[in-house]
Amino acid sequence: MKIKVLIVDDSALIRSVMSEIVGSQPDMEVVGVAPDPLVARDLIKQTNPDVLTLDVEMPKMDGLDFLEKLMRLRPMPVIMVSSLTERGSEITMRALELGAVDFVTKPKLSIQSGMREYTELIADKIRTASKARIKARVIHSVSSENSQIGSLPMIKNPLTSSEKLIIIGASTGGTEAIKNFLIQMPSDCPGILITQHMPEGFTRSFAKRLDGLCKISVVEAVGGERVLPGHAYIAPGHSHLMLARSGANYVTQLDSGPPVNRHRPSVDVLFHSAATYAGKNAIGVILTGMGKDGAAGMLEMKNAGAYNFAQDEATCVVFGMPREAIAIGATHVVAPLDELPANVLQHLALHGSRALRV
């Protein structure tokens, strides 16, 4: 069975390009195109698509309003098509909160040499979205959602947060998973390094949004920062994020080298560096995502003495990356997303001071 795709975009040119991309894939078919959400609503009923691609900004009905109604009334995998602007990235972050599986930036139609790579990217995201675990969503405001989750208690051992580190990797579905994890972190938690597969221009908006929701400080890493307790550093979309040492301090380091596992930033790159420089003081967390990026690095972390957690299948949007890490024996604990923060902090409370004496 081919993956049925419905394309919604107010630009006739973009509709044509997306249709050509999808139609060129042997395992996909375009079952309809719509210039706005009102037409899309009727086509959804007629064609019952497996995946919807949705323009962020459209006439007649805002893309976010349409997405919110869709995820309440007829949940399905949605990939947002976003403009590479500050406004576009902020809207995209909100779309992911509302239930969109993933997003892509609009193609640069003037650069023909990049269309093959863009075609592969779109096709991969549609395949991943078609397998995603989608649930009907009850939409809360950002502030009420934040207050409902709340952060966990402060860490009792004052030495734990200054020496231990939490290292997180995620991909598809990861923006919401990371948000739900970080919102529960107390202000004295260990320094956190995060690689989320996301293109340049969006990681800054992601970090800014999280910083406004969490008790800890969340920033896009710039490289060379000292890794401080109560702070989280997100890999920028243009570079790998790595952990390094400067004297007695942990610091961030950026590398604009080639993609690893087809990704830059790559989770494996971050995890390998954590194994090298943090060893037993690292706690690894692998969250929802397609593929195997992070599995080999997490195993290296475990072999270096780190303690590792994985999100369970039931709460993952896509159980690819955690599954691969679990399969090779790289994890110690597998738990639902909402239990992971408490599990991590409990481990810190029990084992943090012991690690300092190693």
DAZI-V897629 format. One record per pair of residues at least 12 apart in sequence whose ideal C-beta (glycine too) atoms are under 6 Angstrom apart, sorted by the first residue. I is the first residue (numbers start at 1). J is the second residue. If there is no record, write none. Layout:
BEGIN
{{I | J} {I | J}}
END
This chain:
BEGIN
{{2 | 27} {2 | 28} {2 | 29} {3 | 28} {3 | 50} {3 | 130} {4 | 31} {4 | 49} {4 | 50} {5 | 22} {5 | 28} {5 | 30} {5 | 51} {6 | 31} {6 | 32} {6 | 43} {6 | 49} {6 | 52} {7 | 33} {7 | 53} {8 | 34} {8 | 40} {8 | 54} {9 | 55} {10 | 35} {10 | 58} {10 | 59} {15 | 33} {17 | 107} {21 | 119} {21 | 122} {25 | 123} {31 | 47} {31 | 49} {32 | 47} {36 | 58} {36 | 59} {36 | 60} {37 | 61} {37 | 66} {38 | 60} {50 | 130} {51 | 77} {51 | 126} {51 | 129} {51 | 130} {52 | 78} {53 | 79} {53 | 81} {54 | 78} {54 | 80} {55 | 81} {56 | 80} {56 | 82} {56 | 91} {64 | 94} {67 | 95} {67 | 98} {68 | 98} {68 | 139} {71 | 98} {71 | 99} {71 | 137} {75 | 134} {75 | 136} {77 | 101} {77 | 129} {77 | 132} {77 | 134} {78 | 100} {79 | 102} {79 | 125} {79 | 129} {80 | 92} {80 | 95} {80 | 100} {80 | 103} {81 | 104} {81 | 106} {82 | 103} {82 | 105} {83 | 106} {84 | 105} {84 | 201} {89 | 201} {89 | 202} {89 | 205} {90 | 205} {93 | 205} {93 | 206} {93 | 209} {96 | 175} {99 | 137} {101 | 129} {101 | 132} {102 | 125} {102 | 172} {104 | 122} {128 | 172} {128 | 290} {128 | 318} {132 | 317} {132 | 318} {133 | 317} {146 | 213} {149 | 183} {151 | 184} {151 | 186} {151 | 215} {152 | 184} {152 | 186} {152 | 341} {152 | 342} {152 | 345} {154 | 186} {154 | 188} {155 | 188} {156 | 349} {157 | 352} {157 | 353} {159 | 353} {159 | 356} {160 | 348} {160 | 352} {161 | 188} {161 | 189} {161 | 190} {161 | 229} {162 | 229} {163 | 281} {163 | 356} {164 | 190} {164 | 281} {164 | 348} {164 | 352} {165 | 190} {165 | 191} {165 | 278} {165 | 282} {166 | 190} {166 | 192} {166 | 283} {167 | 193} {167 | 274} {167 | 282} {167 | 284} {168 | 194} {168 | 285} {169 | 195} {169 | 267} {169 | 286} {169 | 294} {170 | 196} {170 | 287} {170 | 289} {171 | 197} {171 | 289} {171 | 290} {172 | 289} {172 | 290} {172 | 317} {172 | 318} {173 | 288} {173 | 317} {173 | 318} {174 | 196} {174 | 287} {174 | 288} {174 | 289} {177 | 287} {177 | 288} {177 | 337} {180 | 337} {181 | 341} {182 | 210} {182 | 214} {183 | 213} {183 | 214} {184 | 341} {185 | 216} {187 | 215} {187 | 230} {188 | 229} {188 | 230} {190 | 229} {191 | 227} {191 | 228} {191 | 229} {191 | 231} {192 | 232} {193 | 233} {193 | 243} {194 | 234} {195 | 235} {195 | 241} {195 | 265} {195 | 267} {195 | 270} {197 | 263} {198 | 237} {199 | 237} {200 | 237} {200 | 238} {203 | 220} {203 | 234} {203 | 236} {203 | 237} {204 | 220} {207 | 219} {207 | 220} {207 | 234} {216 | 230} {216 | 232} {217 | 231} {218 | 232} {220 | 234} {220 | 236} {221 | 233} {221 | 241} {221 | 252} {223 | 252} {223 | 253} {223 | 254} {225 | 252} {226 | 249} {226 | 251} {227 | 250} {233 | 252} {235 | 265} {239 | 254} {239 | 255} {239 | 256} {240 | 255} {240 | 264} {240 | 265} {240 | 266} {240 | 269} {241 | 265} {241 | 270} {242 | 273} {243 | 273} {243 | 274} {243 | 277} {245 | 277} {261 | 293} {263 | 293} {266 | 293} {267 | 293} {267 | 294} {268 | 293} {268 | 294} {268 | 296} {268 | 297} {271 | 294} {271 | 297} {271 | 298} {271 | 301} {272 | 297} {272 | 300} {274 | 301} {275 | 300} {275 | 301} {275 | 304} {279 | 304} {279 | 305} {280 | 305} {280 | 355} {280 | 358} {281 | 355} {282 | 301} {282 | 306} {283 | 307} {283 | 344} {284 | 298} {284 | 301} {284 | 306} {284 | 308} {285 | 309} {286 | 298} {286 | 310} {286 | 321} {286 | 322} {286 | 325} {287 | 311} {288 | 311} {288 | 316} {288 | 317} {288 | 318} {289 | 320} {289 | 321} {290 | 318} {290 | 320} {291 | 320} {292 | 324} {294 | 321} {295 | 324} {295 | 325} {295 | 328} {295 | 330} {298 | 325} {298 | 330} {299 | 328} {299 | 330} {302 | 330} {307 | 332} {307 | 347} {308 | 331} {308 | 332} {309 | 333} {309 | 340} {310 | 322} {310 | 325} {310 | 326} {310 | 331} {310 | 334} {311 | 337} {312 | 334} {312 | 335} {312 | 336} {315 | 336} {315 | 337}}
END
